[in-house]
């Protein structure tokens, strides 16, 4: 049985998404997402907000290594050497989303929502790439708090990275 996000998306996450979209619209910046462990939740959230969702250009749900390679150009060397849940993979995913879109800014999320042979539950890597700029990376260890909680925490961090990239004065923490 699938684990639902219960309660629904918390108010603080919705407010963050609204803030990110408002800033993107004000700055005429198009956004893209490259998601693994969040399974497209961030893209869904960014397209759910009326009047601002036009700032969202596209999203990639690349749950498998093959999808990361085929859709985002993540090299097999990264996937086999560093692993799909790594700084290198997160950076390559964000940069690949930019390369495969018309977006100006892309965020990637790749991690373990639950314990896996390759890593601990709650380990998530994020990257935010700006066209013509540097790619930022962040790693979080949310712990074994359940799939839904890890995914919600990942949404918060992904949105905060986007916000910080849109507004250098905003904190990514």
C-alpha positions as CSV (number, residue, x, y, z in Angstrom):
1,X,0.0,0.0,0.0
2,X,1.3,3.4,-0.9
3,X,2.2,5.8,1.9
4,X,0.2,9.0,1.5
5,X,1.5,12.4,2.5
6,X,-0.6,12.9,5.5
7,X,-1.3,15.6,6.3
8,X,-1.2,17.2,2.9
9,X,1.6,19.6,2.0
10,X,2.2,21.7,5.2
11,X,1.5,25.4,5.0
12,X,5.2,26.4,5.3
13,X,6.1,24.4,2.2
14,X,3.2,26.0,0.3
15,X,4.3,29.4,1.4
16,X,7.9,28.7,0.3
17,X,6.6,27.5,-3.1
18,X,4.5,30.7,-3.5
19,X,7.5,32.8,-2.6
20,X,9.8,31.0,-5.1
21,X,7.3,31.3,-7.9
22,X,6.7,35.0,-7.2
23,X,10.4,35.7,-7.2
24,X,10.9,33.7,-10.4
25,X,8.0,35.6,-12.1
26,X,9.3,39.0,-10.9
27,X,12.8,38.2,-12.3
28,X,11.5,36.4,-15.4
29,X,13.3,33.2,-14.5
30,X,12.1,29.9,-15.7
31,X,12.5,26.9,-13.3
32,X,13.1,23.2,-13.8
33,X,13.3,20.2,-11.5
34,X,15.1,16.9,-11.6
35,X,13.7,14.6,-9.0
36,X,14.4,11.1,-7.8
37,X,13.3,10.4,-4.2
38,X,10.5,13.0,-4.3
39,X,9.0,11.4,-7.4
40,X,7.8,14.7,-9.0
41,X,6.3,16.2,-5.8
42,X,8.2,19.5,-6.3
43,X,7.1,19.8,-9.9
44,X,3.6,19.1,-8.9
45,X,3.7,21.7,-6.1
46,X,5.1,24.3,-8.4
47,X,2.4,23.7,-11.0
48,X,-0.4,23.7,-8.4
49,X,-0.1,27.4,-7.5
50,X,-2.5,29.5,-9.6
51,X,-1.3,32.6,-11.4
52,X,2.5,31.9,-11.0
53,X,3.0,28.4,-12.3
54,X,4.0,29.8,-15.7
55,X,7.5,30.3,-14.2
56,X,7.8,26.5,-14.2
57,X,9.4,25.2,-17.4
58,X,9.5,21.5,-16.9
59,X,10.3,18.7,-14.5
60,X,12.2,15.4,-14.8
61,X,11.3,12.4,-12.6
62,X,14.4,10.2,-12.9
63,X,13.9,7.5,-10.3
64,X,16.1,4.9,-12.0
65,X,19.8,5.2,-12.9
66,X,18.9,4.6,-16.5
67,X,16.5,7.6,-16.4
68,X,19.1,9.8,-14.9
69,X,21.5,8.8,-17.7
70,X,19.0,8.9,-20.6
71,X,17.1,12.1,-19.7
72,X,19.6,14.2,-17.8
73,X,22.9,12.9,-19.2
74,X,24.3,11.8,-15.8
75,X,27.4,9.8,-16.8
76,X,27.5,6.0,-16.1
77,X,30.9,6.7,-14.4
78,X,29.1,8.9,-11.8
79,X,26.3,6.5,-11.3
80,X,28.6,3.4,-10.9
81,X,31.4,5.2,-9.1
82,X,29.8,7.8,-6.8
83,X,26.3,6.4,-6.9
84,X,22.9,7.9,-7.7
85,X,22.7,9.4,-4.3
86,X,25.8,11.5,-4.2
87,X,27.0,15.1,-4.7
88,X,28.3,14.3,-8.1
89,X,24.9,12.8,-9.2
90,X,22.9,15.7,-7.8
91,X,25.1,18.3,-9.6
92,X,24.9,16.3,-12.8
93,X,21.1,16.1,-12.5
94,X,20.7,19.8,-12.0
95,X,23.1,20.7,-14.8
96,X,21.4,18.1,-17.1
97,X,18.0,19.6,-16.4
98,X,19.3,22.9,-17.5
99,X,20.9,21.4,-20.6
100,X,17.6,19.6,-21.5
101,X,15.3,22.6,-21.0
102,X,14.9,26.3,-21.5
103,X,15.0,26.9,-17.8
104,X,17.4,29.4,-16.2
105,X,17.5,27.6,-12.8
106,X,17.2,24.0,-12.0
107,X,17.1,22.1,-8.7
108,X,17.8,18.4,-8.2
109,X,16.9,16.0,-5.4
110,X,18.3,12.5,-5.0
111,X,18.3,10.4,-1.9
112,X,17.1,7.5,0.2
113,X,13.6,8.0,1.6
114,X,14.1,4.7,3.5
115,X,17.1,2.5,4.3
116,X,18.7,1.0,1.3
117,X,21.8,-1.3,0.7
118,X,23.6,1.7,-0.7
119,X,22.9,4.2,2.1
120,X,21.0,5.2,5.2
121,X,17.4,6.4,5.3
122,X,17.1,10.1,5.0
123,X,20.3,10.8,3.2
124,X,19.5,13.3,0.5
125,X,21.7,15.3,-1.9
126,X,20.5,18.5,-3.6
127,X,21.9,20.7,-6.3
128,X,20.8,24.0,-7.8
129,X,22.3,25.0,-11.1
130,X,22.0,28.4,-12.7
131,X,22.5,28.9,-16.5
132,X,25.9,30.6,-16.8
133,X,26.6,30.4,-13.1
134,X,27.8,28.1,-10.4
135,X,26.0,24.9,-9.2
136,X,25.3,24.8,-5.5
137,X,25.2,21.6,-3.5
138,X,23.7,20.6,-0.2
139,X,23.5,17.3,1.6
140,X,21.0,16.5,4.4
141,X,20.7,13.6,6.8
142,X,17.0,13.6,7.8
143,X,17.2,10.2,9.5
144,X,14.9,7.3,9.5
145,X,11.7,9.4,9.9
146,X,9.6,7.7,7.3
147,X,9.2,8.1,3.5
148,X,6.6,10.9,3.7
149,X,8.7,13.0,6.2
150,X,11.9,12.6,4.2
151,X,10.1,13.7,1.1
152,X,8.5,16.7,2.8
153,X,11.8,17.7,4.3
154,X,13.4,17.4,0.8
155,X,10.7,19.7,-0.6
156,X,11.6,22.3,2.0
157,X,15.3,22.2,1.2
158,X,14.8,22.2,-2.5
159,X,12.6,25.2,-2.3
160,X,15.0,27.0,0.0
161,X,17.8,26.4,-2.5
162,X,15.7,27.8,-5.3
163,X,14.8,30.8,-3.2
164,X,18.5,31.4,-2.3
165,X,19.5,31.2,-5.9
166,X,16.7,33.7,-6.9
167,X,17.6,36.1,-4.1
168,X,21.2,35.9,-2.9
169,X,20.1,37.6,0.4
170,X,17.8,34.7,1.3
171,X,19.2,31.9,3.4
172,X,19.2,28.4,2.0
173,X,19.1,26.9,5.5
